[in-house]
Amino acid sequence: MEIEKTNRMNALFEFYSTLLTQKQMNYMELYYADDFSLGEIAEEYGVSRQAVYDNIKRTEKILEDYERKLHMYSNYIVRTQVLDELERYVKTQYGQDQVIAPLIAQLQEIDE
């Protein structure tokens, strides 16, 4: 399994998992986060490997569709990059500024 795809699916799952059904959440978590095989998931739920595979593929498409429409993950990435750049700029220009540094820290905590 590609590490980039796994990382992306885990990130999308973090943002959109509450929009999925319980079964979709369970399958995705077992497959991507816990690294279960299709066979292990199928055995756990008493279904075929094909049923698990189909559910996971369908759920991947659903997560990608949510991201296409809502942009929560991509906005998070951009926001993190801008905050990191702002933090570097403030440190090089102002050191540990007593006003700006705490505000940057507060913004960073929002996404954690």
MOPAC internal coordinates of N, CA, C and O (Angstrom, degrees):
PM7 1SCF
backbone

  N    0.0000 0     0.00 0     0.00 0    0    0    0
  C    1.4532 1     0.00 0     0.00 0    1    0    0
  C    1.5343 1   108.52 1     0.00 0    2    1    0
  O    1.2310 1   120.46 1   -43.84 1    3    2    1
  N    1.2980 1   116.73 1   136.16 1    3    2    1
  C    1.4523 1   120.82 1  -178.89 1    5    3    2
  C    1.5227 1   110.14 1   -68.89 1    6    5    3
  O    1.2310 1   121.18 1   -45.96 1    7    6    5
  N    1.3257 1   115.35 1   134.04 1    7    6    5
  C    1.4632 1   119.94 1  -178.71 1    9    7    6
  C    1.5247 1   111.41 1   -66.37 1   10    9    7
  O    1.2310 1   120.22 1   144.05 1   11   10    9
  N    1.3582 1   117.18 1   -35.95 1   11   10    9
  C    1.4670 1   119.80 1   179.70 1   13   11   10
  C    1.5269 1   110.94 1   -64.31 1   14   13   11
  O    1.2310 1   120.97 1   137.88 1   15   14   13
  N    1.3309 1   115.75 1   -42.12 1   15   14   13
  C    1.4626 1   119.39 1   179.77 1   17   15   14
  C    1.5209 1   110.28 1   -66.16 1   18   17   15
  O    1.2310 1   120.82 1   137.93 1   19   18   17
  N    1.3207 1   116.03 1   -42.07 1   19   18   17
  C    1.4636 1   120.15 1   178.82 1   21   19   18
  C    1.5227 1   110.32 1   -60.90 1   22   21   19
  O    1.2310 1   120.48 1   133.29 1   23   22   21
  N    1.3236 1   116.68 1   -46.71 1   23   22   21
  C    1.4608 1   120.09 1   179.44 1   25   23   22
  C    1.5265 1   111.44 1   -61.77 1   26   25   23
  O    1.2310 1   120.67 1   137.43 1   27   26   25
  N    1.3337 1   116.33 1   -42.57 1   27   26   25
  C    1.4662 1   120.15 1   179.72 1   29   27   26
  C    1.5270 1   110.61 1   -64.46 1   30   29   27
  O    1.2310 1   120.14 1   134.40 1   31   30   29
  N    1.3233 1   117.34 1   -45.60 1   31   30   29
  C    1.4664 1   119.83 1  -179.63 1   33   31   30
  C    1.5300 1   110.91 1   -63.21 1   34   33   31
  O    1.2310 1   120.46 1   139.52 1   35   34   33
  N    1.3210 1   116.72 1   -40.48 1   35   34   33
  C    1.4640 1   119.47 1   177.37 1   37   35   34
  C    1.5289 1   110.91 1   -62.93 1   38   37   35
  O    1.2310 1   120.20 1   139.51 1   39   38   37
  N    1.3370 1   117.23 1   -40.49 1   39   38   37
  C    1.4632 1   120.86 1   179.26 1   41   39   38
  C    1.5316 1   110.68 1   -66.88 1   42   41   39
  O    1.2310 1   120.54 1   133.51 1   43   42   41
  N    1.3265 1   116.57 1   -46.49 1   43   42   41
  C    1.4652 1   119.50 1   178.68 1   45   43   42
  C    1.5218 1   110.63 1   -62.37 1   46   45   43
  O    1.2310 1   120.73 1   141.76 1   47   46   45
  N    1.3195 1   116.21 1   -38.24 1   47   46   45
  C    1.4632 1   120.99 1   178.02 1   49   47   46
  C    1.5319 1   110.37 1   -61.18 1   50   49   47
  O    1.2310 1   120.54 1   138.85 1   51   50   49
  N    1.3220 1   116.57 1   -41.15 1   51   50   49
  C    1.4702 1   120.20 1   178.48 1   53   51   50
  C    1.5274 1   111.63 1   -59.41 1   54   53   51
  O    1.2310 1   120.57 1   139.81 1   55   54   53
  N    1.3106 1   116.51 1   -40.19 1   55   54   53
  C    1.4547 1   120.81 1  -177.55 1   57   55   54
  C    1.5299 1   113.21 1   -78.66 1   58   57   55
  O    1.2310 1   119.97 1   142.00 1   59   58   57
  N    1.3130 1   117.66 1   -38.00 1   59   58   57
  C    1.4625 1   120.54 1  -168.50 1   61   59   58
  C    1.5244 1   115.07 1  -117.32 1   62   61   59
  O    1.2310 1   119.23 1  -173.26 1   63   62   61
  N    1.3050 1   119.07 1     6.74 1   63   62   61
  C    1.4696 1   120.69 1  -174.13 1   65   63   62
  C    1.5254 1   112.98 1   -57.69 1   66   65   63
  O    1.2310 1   120.22 1   146.04 1   67   66   65
  N    1.3216 1   117.18 1   -33.96 1   67   66   65
  C    1.4652 1   119.40 1  -177.67 1   69   67   66
  C    1.5283 1   112.22 1   -69.57 1   70   69   67
  O    1.2310 1   120.40 1   168.12 1   71   70   69
  N    1.3288 1   116.84 1   -11.88 1   71   70   69
  C    1.4648 1   120.62 1   178.07 1   73   71   70
  C    1.5292 1   111.86 1   -90.40 1   74   73   71
  O    1.2310 1   120.43 1   176.59 1   75   74   73
  N    1.3143 1   116.78 1    -3.41 1   75   74   73
  C    1.4663 1   122.01 1  -178.78 1   77   75   74
  C    1.5181 1   110.88 1   -95.75 1   78   77   75
  O    1.2310 1   121.17 1   -16.87 1   79   78   77
  N    1.3265 1   115.37 1   163.13 1   79   78   77
  C    1.4619 1   119.47 1   173.27 1   81   79   78
  C    1.5298 1   108.63 1   -73.82 1   82   81   79
  O    1.2310 1   120.98 1   -14.69 1   83   82   81
  N    1.3047 1   115.74 1   165.31 1   83   82   81
  C    1.4695 1   120.03 1   179.58 1   85   83   82
  C    1.5250 1   111.06 1   -60.79 1   86   85   83
  O    1.2310 1   120.24 1   137.88 1   87   86   85
  N    1.3311 1   117.15 1   -42.12 1   87   86   85
  C    1.4579 1   120.54 1   179.93 1   89   87   86
  C    1.5257 1   110.74 1   -64.23 1   90   89   87
  O    1.2310 1   120.09 1   136.57 1   91   90   89
  N    1.3253 1   117.43 1   -43.43 1   91   90   89
  C    1.4673 1   121.01 1   177.82 1   93   91   90
  C    1.5281 1   110.53 1   -60.14 1   94   93   91
  O    1.2310 1   120.87 1   135.68 1   95   94   93
  N    1.3245 1   115.95 1   -44.32 1   95   94   93
  C    1.4683 1   119.46 1   178.98 1   97   95   94
  C    1.5259 1   110.66 1   -61.60 1   98   97   95
  O    1.2310 1   120.26 1   134.50 1   99   98   97
  N    1.3259 1   117.10 1   -45.50 1   99   98   97
  C    1.4625 1   120.97 1  -178.43 1  101   99   98
  C    1.5269 1   111.51 1   -61.29 1  102  101   99
  O    1.2310 1   120.54 1   130.62 1  103  102  101
  N    1.3256 1   116.58 1   -49.38 1  103  102  101
  C    1.4623 1   120.77 1  -178.75 1  105  103  102
  C    1.5285 1   111.06 1   -61.34 1  106  105  103
  O    1.2310 1   120.42 1   133.41 1  107  106  105
  N    1.3303 1   116.80 1   -46.59 1  107  106  105
  C    1.4717 1   120.48 1  -178.08 1  109  107  106
  C    1.5284 1   111.13 1   -64.23 1  110  109  107
  O    1.2310 1   120.86 1   138.06 1  111  110  109
  N    1.3104 1   115.97 1   -41.94 1  111  110  109
  C    1.4641 1   119.11 1  -179.75 1  113  111  110
  C    1.5222 1   111.11 1   -65.14 1  114  113  111
  O    1.2310 1   120.64 1   135.29 1  115  114  113
  N    1.3186 1   116.38 1   -44.71 1  115  114  113
  C    1.4605 1   119.27 1   178.62 1  117  115  114
  C    1.5273 1   111.46 1   -63.68 1  118  117  115
  O    1.2310 1   120.27 1   136.76 1  119  118  117
  N    1.3275 1   117.09 1   -43.24 1  119  118  117
  C    1.4580 1   121.14 1  -175.01 1  121  119  118
  C    1.5270 1   112.04 1   -73.13 1  122  121  119
  O    1.2310 1   120.17 1   130.98 1  123  122  121
  N    1.3229 1   117.29 1   -49.02 1  123  122  121
  C    1.4640 1   119.78 1  -174.28 1  125  123  122
  C    1.5285 1   113.68 1   -90.76 1  126  125  123
  O    1.2310 1   119.75 1   135.63 1  127  126  125
  N    1.3103 1   118.09 1   -44.37 1  127  126  125
  C    1.4660 1   119.50 1  -176.07 1  129  127  126
  C    1.5351 1   112.06 1   -82.73 1  130  129  127
  O    1.2310 1   120.69 1   139.02 1  131  130  129
  N    1.3278 1   116.29 1   -40.98 1  131  130  129
  C    1.4663 1   119.84 1  -175.53 1  133  131  130
  C    1.5212 1   113.33 1   -97.98 1  134  133  131
  O    1.2310 1   119.99 1   176.49 1  135  134  133
  N    1.3349 1   117.63 1    -3.51 1  135  134  133
  C    1.4654 1   124.05 1   175.46 1  137  135  134
  C    1.5363 1   112.96 1    60.57 1  138  137  135
  O    1.2310 1   120.52 1  -142.83 1  139  138  137
  N    1.3232 1   116.60 1    37.17 1  139  138  137
  C    1.4599 1   120.61 1   174.12 1  141  139  138
  C    1.5260 1   108.43 1   -75.78 1  142  141  139
  O    1.2310 1   120.42 1   -29.55 1  143  142  141
  N    1.3096 1   116.80 1   150.45 1  143  142  141
  C    1.4651 1   120.63 1   174.24 1  145  143  142
  C    1.5292 1   108.34 1   -82.35 1  146  145  143
  O    1.2310 1   121.18 1   -13.71 1  147  146  145
  N    1.3309 1   115.34 1   166.29 1  147  146  145
  C    1.4646 1   119.65 1   176.48 1  149  147  146
  C    1.5225 1   110.41 1   -59.75 1  150  149  147
  O    1.2310 1   120.74 1   139.07 1  151  150  149
  N    1.3276 1   116.19 1   -40.93 1  151  150  149
  C    1.4601 1   120.82 1   179.04 1  153  151  150
  C    1.5162 1   113.03 1   -62.60 1  154  153  151
  O    1.2310 1   120.42 1   139.19 1  155  154  153
  N    1.3115 1   116.80 1   -40.81 1  155  154  153
  C    1.4754 1   120.55 1   179.20 1  157  155  154
  C    1.5263 1   111.08 1   -65.20 1  158  157  155
  O    1.2310 1   120.88 1   138.69 1  159  158  157
  N    1.3256 1   115.92 1   -41.31 1  159  158  157
  C    1.4661 1   119.53 1   178.72 1  161  159  158
  C    1.5193 1   109.72 1   -66.64 1  162  161  159
  O    1.2310 1   120.57 1   136.63 1  163  162  161
  N    1.3375 1   116.52 1   -43.37 1  163  162  161
  C    1.4622 1   120.99 1   179.19 1  165  163  162
  C    1.5207 1   110.94 1   -58.82 1  166  165  163
  O    1.2310 1   120.76 1   135.96 1  167  166  165
  N    1.3069 1   116.15 1   -44.04 1  167  166  165
  C    1.4684 1   120.51 1   179.30 1  169  167  166
  C    1.5254 1   111.18 1   -64.29 1  170  169  167
  O    1.2310 1   120.86 1   138.34 1  171  170  169
  N    1.3199 1   115.97 1   -41.66 1  171  170  169
  C    1.4734 1   121.91 1  -179.92 1  173  171  170
  C    1.5354 1   111.29 1   -59.73 1  174  173  171
  O    1.2310 1   120.41 1   141.11 1  175  174  173
  N    1.3264 1   116.82 1   -38.89 1  175  174  173
  C    1.4655 1   121.34 1  -174.89 1  177  175  174
  C    1.5286 1   113.86 1  -104.50 1  178  177  175
  O    1.2310 1   120.23 1  -179.90 1  179  178  177
  N    1.3215 1   117.16 1     0.10 1  179  178  177
  C    1.4587 1   120.05 1   177.21 1  181  179  178
  C    1.5182 1   113.58 1    66.63 1  182  181  179
  O    1.2310 1   120.89 1  -141.77 1  183  182  181
  N    1.3317 1   115.91 1    38.23 1  183  182  181
  C    1.4692 1   121.40 1   178.03 1  185  183  182
  C    1.5221 1   108.35 1  -128.43 1  186  185  183
  O    1.2310 1   120.56 1    -3.77 1  187  186  185
  N    1.3220 1   116.54 1   176.23 1  187  186  185
  C    1.4626 1   120.04 1   179.95 1  189  187  186
  C    1.5331 1   110.88 1   -80.91 1  190  189  187
  O    1.2310 1   121.57 1   -20.81 1  191  190  189
  N    1.3183 1   114.60 1   159.19 1  191  190  189
  C    1.4740 1   120.08 1   174.79 1  193  191  190
  C    1.5221 1   109.93 1   -59.45 1  194  193  191
  O    1.2310 1   120.79 1   141.26 1  195  194  193
  N    1.3348 1   116.10 1   -38.74 1  195  194  193
  C    1.4633 1   120.94 1  -179.50 1  197  195  194
  C    1.5295 1   111.10 1   -62.96 1  198  197  195
  O    1.2310 1   120.15 1   141.00 1  199  198  197
  N    1.3183 1   117.32 1   -39.00 1  199  198  197
  C    1.4668 1   121.13 1   178.49 1  201  199  198
  C    1.5312 1   110.27 1   -63.64 1  202  201  199
  O    1.2310 1   120.69 1   138.23 1  203  202  201
  N    1.3231 1   116.29 1   -41.77 1  203  202  201
  C    1.4687 1   120.41 1   178.36 1  205  203  202
  C    1.5196 1   109.66 1   -65.53 1  206  205  203
  O    1.2310 1   120.63 1   133.24 1  207  206  205
  N    1.3259 1   116.40 1   -46.76 1  207  206  205
  C    1.4629 1   121.24 1   179.86 1  209  207  206
  C    1.5333 1   111.02 1   -57.60 1  210  209  207
  O    1.2310 1   120.71 1   131.49 1  211  210  209
  N    1.3219 1   116.25 1   -48.51 1  211  210  209
  C    1.4656 1   120.81 1  -179.67 1  213  211  210
  C    1.5277 1   111.16 1   -60.48 1  214  213  211
  O    1.2310 1   120.69 1   136.87 1  215  214  213
  N    1.3258 1   116.29 1   -43.13 1  215  214  213
  C    1.4608 1   120.53 1   179.87 1  217  215  214
  C    1.5247 1   110.83 1   -63.34 1  218  217  215
  O    1.2310 1   119.93 1   136.10 1  219  218  217
  N    1.3158 1   117.74 1   -43.90 1  219  218  217
  C    1.4652 1   121.57 1  -179.24 1  221  219  218
  C    1.5289 1   110.24 1   -65.01 1  222  221  219
  O    1.2310 1   119.96 1   134.21 1  223  222  221
  N    1.3280 1   117.69 1   -45.79 1  223  222  221
  C    1.4733 1   120.86 1   179.44 1  225  223  222
  C    1.5221 1   111.14 1   -61.92 1  226  225  223
  O    1.2310 1   120.40 1   137.65 1  227  226  225
  N    1.3130 1   116.84 1   -42.35 1  227  226  225
  C    1.4645 1   121.17 1   178.07 1  229  227  226
  C    1.5324 1   110.56 1   -63.63 1  230  229  227
  O    1.2310 1   120.65 1   138.37 1  231  230  229
  N    1.3155 1   116.36 1   -41.63 1  231  230  229
  C    1.4607 1   120.82 1  -179.68 1  233  231  230
  C    1.5213 1   111.43 1   -67.80 1  234  233  231
  O    1.2310 1   120.02 1   142.25 1  235  234  233
  N    1.3348 1   117.56 1   -37.75 1  235  234  233
  C    1.4628 1   120.67 1   175.10 1  237  235  234
  C    1.5231 1   110.56 1   -57.63 1  238  237  235
  O    1.2310 1   120.80 1   135.79 1  239  238  237
  N    1.3202 1   116.08 1   -44.21 1  239  238  237
  C    1.4709 1   120.42 1   179.15 1  241  239  238
  C    1.5277 1   110.91 1   -64.69 1  242  241  239
  O    1.2310 1   120.63 1   140.72 1  243  242  241
  N    1.3065 1   116.39 1   -39.28 1  243  242  241
  C    1.4670 1   120.68 1   178.52 1  245  243  242
  C    1.5297 1   109.95 1   -62.61 1  246  245  243
  O    1.2310 1   120.52 1   133.71 1  247  246  245
  N    1.3325 1   116.61 1   -46.29 1  247  246  245
  C    1.4707 1   120.12 1   179.40 1  249  247  246
  C    1.5233 1   111.61 1   -61.37 1  250  249  247
  O    1.2310 1   120.65 1   136.95 1  251  250  249
  N    1.3340 1   116.35 1   -43.05 1  251  250  249
  C    1.4740 1   120.23 1   178.26 1  253  251  250
  C    1.5344 1   110.57 1   -63.95 1  254  253  251
  O    1.2310 1   120.66 1   142.86 1  255  254  253
  N    1.3232 1   116.34 1   -37.14 1  255  254  253
  C    1.4616 1   120.32 1   178.57 1  257  255  254
  C    1.5346 1   110.70 1   -66.05 1  258  257  255
  O    1.2310 1   120.15 1   136.81 1  259  258  257
  N    1.3202 1   117.32 1   -43.19 1  259  258  257
  C    1.4630 1   120.34 1   175.60 1  261  259  258
  C    1.5278 1   110.49 1   -57.87 1  262  261  259
  O    1.2310 1   120.80 1   136.23 1  263  262  261
  N    1.3231 1   116.07 1   -43.77 1  263  262  261
  C    1.4632 1   119.46 1  -179.27 1  265  263  262
  C    1.5280 1   110.82 1   -65.29 1  266  265  263
  O    1.2310 1   120.12 1   139.31 1  267  266  265
  N    1.3179 1   117.37 1   -40.69 1  267  266  265
  C    1.4713 1   120.89 1   178.20 1  269  267  266
  C    1.5293 1   111.01 1   -59.86 1  270  269  267
  O    1.2310 1   120.74 1   143.76 1  271  270  269
  N    1.3174 1   116.19 1   -36.24 1  271  270  269
  C    1.4589 1   120.57 1  -177.10 1  273  271  270
  C    1.5341 1   113.36 1   -86.39 1  274  273  271
  O    1.2310 1   120.28 1   142.31 1  275  274  273
  N    1.3185 1   117.06 1   -37.69 1  275  274  273
  C    1.4628 1   120.73 1  -171.35 1  277  275  274
  C    1.5367 1   114.44 1  -104.33 1  278  277  275
  O    1.2310 1   119.94 1   154.11 1  279  278  277
  N    1.3030 1   117.72 1   -25.89 1  279  278  277
  C    1.4759 1   123.45 1   176.74 1  281  279  278
  C    1.5379 1   114.35 1    58.95 1  282  281  279
  O    1.2310 1   119.70 1  -153.80 1  283  282  281
  N    1.3110 1   118.18 1    26.20 1  283  282  281
  C    1.4650 1   119.36 1  -177.37 1  285  283  282
  C    1.5276 1   112.02 1   -65.77 1  286  285  283
  O    1.2310 1   120.01 1   136.75 1  287  286  285
  N    1.3243 1   117.58 1   -43.25 1  287  286  285
  C    1.4640 1   120.54 1  -178.96 1  289  287  286
  C    1.5270 1   111.31 1   -69.48 1  290  289  287
  O    1.2310 1   120.04 1   133.14 1  291  290  289
  N    1.3203 1   117.54 1   -46.86 1  291  290  289
  C    1.4652 1   119.76 1  -179.05 1  293  291  290
  C    1.5293 1   110.77 1   -65.38 1  294  293  291
  O    1.2310 1   119.95 1   143.06 1  295  294  293
  N    1.3273 1   117.71 1   -36.94 1  295  294  293
  C    1.4704 1   120.05 1   175.97 1  297  295  294
  C    1.5257 1   111.01 1   -64.79 1  298  297  295
  O    1.2310 1   120.54 1   141.57 1  299  298  297
  N    1.3180 1   116.58 1   -38.43 1  299  298  297
  C    1.4647 1   120.92 1   177.08 1  301  299  298
  C    1.5321 1   110.69 1   -60.92 1  302  301  299
  O    1.2310 1   120.34 1   135.77 1  303  302  301
  N    1.3337 1   116.95 1   -44.23 1  303  302  301
  C    1.4623 1   121.13 1  -179.86 1  305  303  302
  C    1.5248 1   110.09 1   -62.30 1  306  305  303
  O    1.2310 1   120.23 1   131.72 1  307  306  305
  N    1.3177 1   117.17 1   -48.28 1  307  306  305
  C    1.4687 1   121.21 1  -179.66 1  309  307  306
  C    1.5231 1   110.45 1   -62.80 1  310  309  307
  O    1.2310 1   120.23 1   135.10 1  311  310  309
  N    1.3171 1   117.17 1   -44.90 1  311  310  309
  C    1.4716 1   121.66 1   179.94 1  313  311  310
  C    1.5274 1   110.78 1   -60.30 1  314  313  311
  O    1.2310 1   120.53 1   137.90 1  315  314  313
  N    1.3103 1   116.59 1   -42.10 1  315  314  313
  C    1.4648 1   120.97 1   178.86 1  317  315  314
  C    1.5267 1   110.98 1   -63.65 1  318  317  315
  O    1.2310 1   120.26 1   137.19 1  319  318  317
  N    1.3200 1   117.12 1   -42.81 1  319  318  317
  C    1.4664 1   121.08 1   178.94 1  321  319  318
  C    1.5219 1   111.30 1   -64.05 1  322  321  319
  O    1.2310 1   120.07 1   136.51 1  323  322  321
  N    1.3166 1   117.48 1   -43.49 1  323  322  321
  C    1.4703 1   121.50 1   179.75 1  325  323  322
  C    1.5256 1   110.03 1   -64.91 1  326  325  323
  O    1.2310 1   120.11 1   136.77 1  327  326  325
  N    1.3236 1   117.39 1   -43.23 1  327  326  325
  C    1.4647 1   120.08 1   178.81 1  329  327  326
  C    1.5260 1   111.66 1   -64.31 1  330  329  327
  O    1.2310 1   120.20 1   140.11 1  331  330  329
  N    1.3222 1   117.22 1   -39.89 1  331  330  329
  C    1.4672 1   120.49 1   177.60 1  333  331  330
  C    1.5235 1   110.74 1   -63.13 1  334  333  331
  O    1.2310 1   120.95 1   137.13 1  335  334  333
  N    1.3286 1   115.79 1   -42.87 1  335  334  333
  C    1.4596 1   120.07 1   178.61 1  337  335  334
  C    1.5268 1   111.30 1   -65.18 1  338  337  335
  O    1.2310 1   120.60 1   138.24 1  339  338  337
  N    1.3128 1   116.47 1   -41.76 1  339  338  337
  C    1.4642 1   121.17 1   177.49 1  341  339  338
  C    1.5256 1   110.86 1   -62.44 1  342  341  339
  O    1.2310 1   120.81 1   137.36 1  343  342  341
  N    1.3156 1   116.07 1   -42.64 1  343  342  341
  C    1.4686 1   120.57 1   179.27 1  345  343  342
  C    1.5246 1   111.08 1   -62.89 1  346  345  343
  O    1.2310 1   120.08 1   136.18 1  347  346  345
  N    1.3356 1   117.45 1   -43.82 1  347  346  345
  C    1.4763 1   120.62 1   176.90 1  349  347  346
  C    1.5268 1   111.27 1   -61.77 1  350  349  347
  O    1.2310 1   120.49 1   137.32 1  351  350  349
  N    1.3120 1   116.67 1   -42.68 1  351  350  349
  C    1.4561 1   121.62 1  -179.41 1  353  351  350
  C    1.5308 1   110.55 1   -63.04 1  354  353  351
  O    1.2310 1   120.93 1   133.00 1  355  354  353
  N    1.3224 1   115.82 1   -47.00 1  355  354  353
  C    1.4662 1   119.81 1  -179.03 1  357  355  354
  C    1.5213 1   110.47 1   -62.26 1  358  357  355
  O    1.2310 1   120.05 1   137.51 1  359  358  357
  N    1.3302 1   117.51 1   -42.49 1  359  358  357
  C    1.4638 1   120.36 1  -179.40 1  361  359  358
  C    1.5238 1   111.63 1   -64.30 1  362  361  359
  O    1.2310 1   120.24 1   140.13 1  363  362  361
  N    1.3441 1   117.14 1   -39.87 1  363  362  361
  C    1.4721 1   118.90 1  -179.00 1  365  363  362
  C    1.5197 1   111.74 1   -75.91 1  366  365  363
  O    1.2310 1   119.90 1   148.64 1  367  366  365
  N    1.3195 1   117.80 1   -31.36 1  367  366  365
  C    1.4603 1   120.68 1  -177.32 1  369  367  366
  C    1.5273 1   113.21 1   -90.47 1  370  369  367
  O    1.2310 1   120.48 1   143.98 1  371  370  369
  N    1.3056 1   116.68 1   -36.02 1  371  370  369
  C    1.4644 1   120.22 1  -171.66 1  373  371  370
  C    1.5244 1   114.64 1  -125.21 1  374  373  371
  O    1.2310 1   119.85 1  -178.13 1  375  374  373
  N    1.3157 1   117.89 1     1.87 1  375  374  373
  C    1.4625 1   119.59 1  -176.37 1  377  375  374
  C    1.5191 1   109.63 1    66.52 1  378  377  375
  O    1.2310 1   120.40 1    42.18 1  379  378  377
  N    1.2875 1   116.85 1  -137.82 1  379  378  377
  C    1.4651 1   121.46 1   177.37 1  381  379  378
  C    1.5248 1   108.67 1   -95.07 1  382  381  379
  O    1.2310 1   120.66 1  -106.42 1  383  382  381
  N    1.2979 1   116.35 1    73.58 1  383  382  381
  C    1.4551 1   122.86 1   179.96 1  385  383  382
  C    1.5302 1   109.69 1   -57.63 1  386  385  383
  O    1.2310 1   120.46 1   -46.78 1  387  386  385
  N    1.3096 1   116.72 1   133.22 1  387  386  385
  C    1.4659 1   121.87 1  -174.98 1  389  387  386
  C    1.5280 1   112.90 1   -74.71 1  390  389  387
  O    1.2310 1   120.16 1   163.71 1  391  390  389
  N    1.3163 1   117.29 1   -16.29 1  391  390  389
  C    1.4645 1   119.92 1   179.73 1  393  391  390
  C    1.5239 1   110.87 1  -102.27 1  394  393  391
  O    1.2310 1   120.24 1   130.61 1  395  394  393
  N    1.3152 1   117.14 1   -49.39 1  395  394  393
  C    1.4580 1   120.90 1  -172.86 1  397  395  394
  C    1.5297 1   112.36 1   -74.44 1  398  397  395
  O    1.2310 1   119.75 1   137.17 1  399  398  397
  N    1.3202 1   118.08 1   -42.83 1  399  398  397
  C    1.4695 1   121.12 1  -176.94 1  401  399  398
  C    1.5306 1   112.91 1   -57.14 1  402  401  399
  O    1.2310 1   119.19 1   133.78 1  403  402  401
  N    1.3385 1   119.16 1   -46.22 1  403  402  401
  C    1.4748 1   118.06 1   177.87 1  405  403  402
  C    1.5307 1   113.29 1   -65.20 1  406  405  403
  O    1.2310 1   120.05 1   148.16 1  407  406  405
  N    1.3175 1   117.51 1   -31.84 1  407  406  405
  C    1.4633 1   120.37 1   178.28 1  409  407  406
  C    1.5289 1   110.64 1   -68.07 1  410  409  407
  O    1.2310 1   120.73 1   139.00 1  411  410  409
  N    1.3258 1   116.21 1   -41.00 1  411  410  409
  C    1.4686 1   120.10 1   176.68 1  413  411  410
  C    1.5250 1   109.86 1   -62.97 1  414  413  411
  O    1.2310 1   120.38 1   135.70 1  415  414  413
  N    1.3133 1   116.88 1   -44.30 1  415  414  413
  C    1.4720 1   120.51 1   178.47 1  417  415  414
  C    1.5274 1   111.04 1   -60.16 1  418  417  415
  O    1.2310 1   120.77 1   140.38 1  419  418  417
  N    1.3134 1   116.13 1   -39.62 1  419  418  417
  C    1.4664 1   119.94 1   179.12 1  421  419  418
  C    1.5293 1   110.77 1   -64.92 1  422  421  419
  O    1.2310 1   119.94 1   138.99 1  423  422  421
  N    1.3183 1   117.72 1   -41.01 1  423  422  421
  C    1.4661 1   121.25 1   177.32 1  425  423  422
  C    1.5312 1   110.93 1   -64.06 1  426  425  423
  O    1.2310 1   120.38 1   139.62 1  427  426  425
  N    1.3193 1   116.89 1   -40.38 1  427  426  425
  C    1.4611 1   120.69 1  -179.86 1  429  427  426
  C    1.5242 1   111.99 1   -65.91 1  430  429  427
  O    1.2310 1   120.40 1   146.24 1  431  430  429
  N    1.2965 1   116.83 1   -33.76 1  431  430  429
  C    1.4710 1   121.05 1  -179.58 1  433  431  430
  C    1.5228 1   112.29 1   -68.82 1  434  433  431
  O    1.2310 1   120.16 1   154.45 1  435  434  433
  N    1.3225 1   117.30 1   -25.55 1  435  434  433
  C    1.4582 1   120.87 1  -179.38 1  437  435  434
  C    1.5233 1   111.11 1   -59.32 1  438  437  435
  O    1.2310 1   120.25 1   140.01 1  439  438  437
  N    1.3365 1   117.13 1   -39.99 1  439  438  437
  C    1.4599 1   121.20 1  -176.66 1  441  439  438
  C    1.5215 1   113.86 1   -84.98 1  442  441  439
  O    1.2310 1   119.78 1   172.43 1  443  442  441
  N    1.2816 1   118.03 1    -7.57 1  443  442  441
  C    1.4796 1   119.13 1  -176.89 1  445  443  442
  C    1.4973 1   112.55 1   -87.12 1  446  445  443
  O    1.2310 1   120.10 1   180.00 1  447  446  445

